[in-house]
Amino acid sequence: MKAAVLHAIGKPPHFEQFLDPTPGEGEVLINVSAAALKPVDKQMAAGTHYASPREFPVVCGMDGVGRLEDGSRVFFGGARRPYGAMAEQTVVRRVQCFSVPEELDDVTAAAIPNPGVSAWLSLKHSAKLAAGETVLILGATGVTGKLAVQIAKILGAGRVVAAGRNEHVMSTLHELGADSTIRLDKPDEELIAAFRREAGEKRFEVIIDYLWGRPTEALLKAITGKEFAIGESETRLVEVGESAGATITLPAAVLRSTALTILGTGGMPSWDILSDAFQQVMNSVARGTLRIETERVPLAEIEDAWERDAHAHRLVVIP
Ligand SMILES: NC(=O)c1ccc[n+]([C@@H]2O[C@H](COP(=O)([O-])OP(=O)(O)OC[C@H]3O[C@@H](n4cnc5c(N)ncnc54)[C@H](OP(=O)(O)O)[C@@H]3O)[C@@H](O)[C@H]2O)c1
């Protein structure tokens, strides 16, 4: 079969022939129709992800959409290495396949689950967003951030503030439900003032962070208290991505002066929570209340696609 094959960390994959997969016990063979090219796929190949491959050659791609041998169409994740989603065929455990609503085309169905389910779980399961709360999406111009803006509204957020640096994409975020926006490409003092202004008296109750690095440091300075305060409302910050930096300096004062909780997104939620999030996201897309922009890329062009910066839309590889 043809596949996007990685031979070493730090290099793009090549389009080439790879051994056909054979399913083992509890596994199914999938004829792949579409696989999204996501930041995590690039982090894996670059060696910057904690689960990056250590043995080569290996096929790239974490998840995708395809047909089982009985013809049913599924979204799948977690192919058994050395197989991956960016190939004509792959193997996964049967329990890692979810059926896809008929109304959704293969490209949308492949693109939406990773960022959409992640945003849904971050807001609902990790942050426990309650109706009416004020939400800040830090890194709202990326594919996942744009979905998080929409999902925050679907889940009943009172006010959604969207922060990002890409001017063109920022101008589209109001249409997706953002009540106000913060441009991040400004000097630190101005940025801190903008965060304070948008947080207002009520503060941000939920922050979903796709950036980390400098923008998060400015945000933490903005929410650090200046005096003793009793009965302050709680801020739940959920760390999801690191598009702006892998580390931050965390001043002790922010944790002592505010009711701030920093949450991670590692570990799997229960199967019920995961499949509920998947269904809700897929149904929202099918109903047209959740939108994602995509672009099809032939598998044969994977090497070029790998190096491209796809602003605010997701490239989807078609074998
Ligand atoms: N753990 C999970 O389940 C999960 C799921 C989805 C995503 N993530 C992570 O979340 C992050 C974002 O994912 P994504 O799908 O939204 O990625 P994406 O579509 O590639 O978007 C990345 C965004 O980050 C912005 N950005 C990059 N550097 C920046 C900086 N220094 N300051 C401000 N903005 C900056 C880019 O803006 P420009 O257009 O200006 O370059 C772009 O809008 C990644 O780290 C990804 O791995 C994690």
The ligand as an SDF file (V2000), in Angstrom:
LIG
                    3D

 48 52  0  0  0  0  0  0  0  0999 V2000
   -4.2190   18.0310   23.8010 N   0  0  0  0  0  0  0  0  0  0  0  0
   -5.1490   18.0280   22.8560 C   0  0  0  0  0  0  0  0  0  0  0  0
   -6.0830   17.2640   22.9040 O   0  0  0  0  0  0  0  0  0  0  0  0
   -5.0700   19.0620   21.7450 C   0  0  0  0  0  0  0  0  0  0  0  0
   -6.0540   19.0760   20.7520 C   0  0  0  0  0  0  0  0  0  0  0  0
   -6.0040   20.0810   19.7800 C   0  0  0  0  0  0  0  0  0  0  0  0
   -4.9390   21.0070   19.7900 C   0  0  0  0  0  0  0  0  0  0  0  0
   -3.9870   20.9110   20.7610 N   0  0  0  0  0  0  0  0  0  0  0  0
   -2.8530   21.8360   20.7940 C   0  0  0  0  0  0  0  0  0  0  0  0
   -3.3420   23.1830   20.7960 O   0  0  0  0  0  0  0  0  0  0  0  0
   -2.4770   23.9950   20.0280 C   0  0  0  0  0  0  0  0  0  0  0  0
   -3.2650   24.6970   18.9240 C   0  0  0  0  0  0  0  0  0  0  0  0
   -3.8360   23.7280   18.0530 O   0  0  0  0  0  0  0  0  0  0  0  0
   -4.6050   24.1610   16.7110 P   0  0  0  0  0  0  0  0  0  0  0  0
   -5.2380   22.9610   16.1580 O   0  0  0  0  0  0  0  0  0  0  0  0
   -5.4700   25.3470   16.9740 O   0  0  0  0  0  0  0  0  0  0  0  0
   -3.3590   24.6110   15.8280 O   0  0  0  0  0  0  0  0  0  0  0  0
   -3.3140   25.4790   14.4890 P   0  0  0  0  0  0  0  0  0  0  0  0
   -4.5970   25.3950   13.7500 O   0  0  0  0  0  0  0  0  0  0  0  0
   -2.0480   25.0970   13.7980 O   0  0  0  0  0  0  0  0  0  0  0  0
   -3.1950   26.9720   15.0160 O   0  0  0  0  0  0  0  0  0  0  0  0
   -2.1200   27.4440   15.7560 C   0  0  0  0  0  0  0  0  0  0  0  0
   -2.4560   28.8830   16.0820 C   0  0  0  0  0  0  0  0  0  0  0  0
   -1.4990   29.3650   17.0250 O   0  0  0  0  0  0  0  0  0  0  0  0
   -1.2060   30.6940   16.6440 C   0  0  0  0  0  0  0  0  0  0  0  0
    0.0950   31.0690   17.1640 N   0  0  0  0  0  0  0  0  0  0  0  0
    1.2910   30.4780   16.9340 C   0  0  0  0  0  0  0  0  0  0  0  0
    2.2580   31.1110   17.6170 N   0  0  0  0  0  0  0  0  0  0  0  0
    1.6500   32.1290   18.2710 C   0  0  0  0  0  0  0  0  0  0  0  0
    2.1230   33.1540   19.1310 C   0  0  0  0  0  0  0  0  0  0  0  0
    3.4160   33.2390   19.4500 N   0  0  0  0  0  0  0  0  0  0  0  0
    1.2290   34.0360   19.6280 N   0  0  0  0  0  0  0  0  0  0  0  0
   -0.0750   33.9580   19.2990 C   0  0  0  0  0  0  0  0  0  0  0  0
   -0.5990   33.0050   18.4810 N   0  0  0  0  0  0  0  0  0  0  0  0
    0.2790   32.1110   17.9750 C   0  0  0  0  0  0  0  0  0  0  0  0
   -1.2180   30.6790   15.1300 C   0  0  0  0  0  0  0  0  0  0  0  0
   -1.4210   31.9970   14.6800 O   0  0  0  0  0  0  0  0  0  0  0  0
   -0.8600   32.5350   13.2730 P   0  0  0  0  0  0  0  0  0  0  0  0
   -1.9300   32.2480   12.2750 O   0  0  0  0  0  0  0  0  0  0  0  0
   -0.6730   33.9860   13.5430 O   0  0  0  0  0  0  0  0  0  0  0  0
    0.4360   31.7910   12.9950 O   0  0  0  0  0  0  0  0  0  0  0  0
   -2.4310   29.7880   14.8720 C   0  0  0  0  0  0  0  0  0  0  0  0
   -3.6240   30.5440   14.8540 O   0  0  0  0  0  0  0  0  0  0  0  0
   -1.3310   23.1030   19.5240 C   0  0  0  0  0  0  0  0  0  0  0  0
   -0.2620   23.1600   20.4490 O   0  0  0  0  0  0  0  0  0  0  0  0
   -1.9770   21.7250   19.5560 C   0  0  0  0  0  0  0  0  0  0  0  0
   -1.0280   20.6790   19.6810 O   0  0  0  0  0  0  0  0  0  0  0  0
   -4.0300   19.9630   21.7390 C   0  0  0  0  0  0  0  0  0  0  0  0
  1  2  1  0
  2  3  2  0
  2  4  1  0
  4  5  1  0
  4 48  2  0
  5  6  2  0
  6  7  1  0
  7  8  2  0
  8  9  1  0
  8 48  1  0
  9 10  1  0
  9 46  1  0
 10 11  1  0
 11 12  1  0
 11 44  1  0
 12 13  1  0
 13 14  1  0
 14 15  2  0
 14 16  1  0
 14 17  1  0
 17 18  1  0
 18 19  2  0
 18 20  1  0
 18 21  1  0
 21 22  1  0
 22 23  1  0
 23 24  1  0
 23 42  1  0
 24 25  1  0
 25 26  1  0
 25 36  1  0
 26 27  1  0
 26 35  1  0
 27 28  2  0
 28 29  1  0
 29 30  1  0
 29 35  2  0
 30 31  1  0
 30 32  2  0
 32 33  1  0
 33 34  2  0
 34 35  1  0
 36 37  1  0
 36 42  1  0
 37 38  1  0
 38 39  2  0
 38 40  1  0
 38 41  1  0
 42 43  1  0
 44 45  1  0
 44 46  1  0
 46 47  1  0
M  CHG  2   8   1  16  -1
M  END
$$$$
